[in-house]
């Protein structure tokens, strides 16, 4: 029995078809498993979603940025809320809310502002927080904030994580207090005055830190979320407890009737 012979042209066509299928399959697998490609293609969507929870903070003598971490709480830098009891919070929609209460971390440059009325979901939602320990040197990040104030409300800049565990310790020249900058991480995302208190995100839309200072527009430092990520409920309870008086023992007059 004779074996049918294939022409060289047919063999070449079969070979090319086989290679095409292999390359296509490899590309398909790459699209599935390379999450960096997915992240890059959806970057603008991530920014648009993240921006909904970032706010501009106006104080009597300065301005800053912040972000929603609870339906009543805005997170920012301590040096934004320090000595202030009058805040004007502008949300991404343009809605403005006033606030008069704030607390801050005793050791680190982290502060929180209390919003009396619950922030409705259509206005802003609490943003997802993550540990900087999960990140790697050179990982892509982006910053949202209001450089030079409300005129540049919710501007975006992009860069990479350039350093971990940087000691940028800073002392307030007026009060002499330290801000705990000896445990910051750095990035080259462009920031300017007014970005302080704003969030720095990884490409998955998770906040990894609070922008607090800069040596240049492309060398800035942030307080890691690791410092407060597990304290949000405790911080909320501190604001709630402020409504109540702590009773102290006093000397009562004898025979006093009630």
Helices and strands as residue ranges (DSSP letters): H 8-33, H 35-41, H 43-51, E 54-58, E 63-70, E 73-76, H 78-81, E 87-90, E 96-99, E 101-104, E 111-114, G 132-134, E 140-145, G 150-152, E 155-166, G 181-183, E 184-187, E 199-202, E 207-216, E 219-224, G 225-227, H 232-241
